[in-house]
Amino acid sequence: GGSYSEAVVGDVKVMNPPLPDNGASSDVTRLVFSGLTRFTQSGELVGDMAKNWKVSADGKVYTFNLKPNISWHDGERLTAKDVLFTVRMLQNPDTRSPLAANWQGVKASSPNDQTVVFTLSKPYSPFLFSTTTGIIPEHILREVQPSQMRLSTFNQSPVGTGPYRFERLSNVG
């Protein structure tokens, strides 16, 4: 319970992980959304929504197992389908995500609701850093066309799985 207030420099315009707008928006987005992984204060990469992961010996296949019982702030259950949806949005050129280059050539699949497999065409060790990108809810955004993602009302009233639920944005001064 409780609330969190933070002063940020700049305008918060878009709160949607595939569409980082500026530093202020990115700061707020990290509070509302979780990625498969996250960095600790000491810079260690740890599981966020991922219970664990393994990398194949050839460095091309990354298999993530999701933590059980993760829910969106609206109560819906998060599944691997949400992760696949997020990757499709990141990769779709119509979304115009500045993060798209990190996901090009990555094939995402899901053998079940709790497992996500990323297959790269060649080894790329920095790929794990891309898995810190927040996951977005398919059940809310599935009807939004990628070209309209920047205009979605979701960007001003986001629903995430992060440590904080978005309530309102107040501009001071």
Secondary structure, DSSP 8 states (H G I E B T S, - for coil): --------SS------TTS--SHHHHHHHHHH---SEEE-TTS-EEESSEEEEEE-TTS-EEEEEE-TT-B-TTS-B--HHHHHHHHHHHH-GGG--TTGGGTTT-EEEEEETTEEEEE-SS--TTHHHHTTS----HHHHTTS-GGGGGG-GGGGS----SSS---------
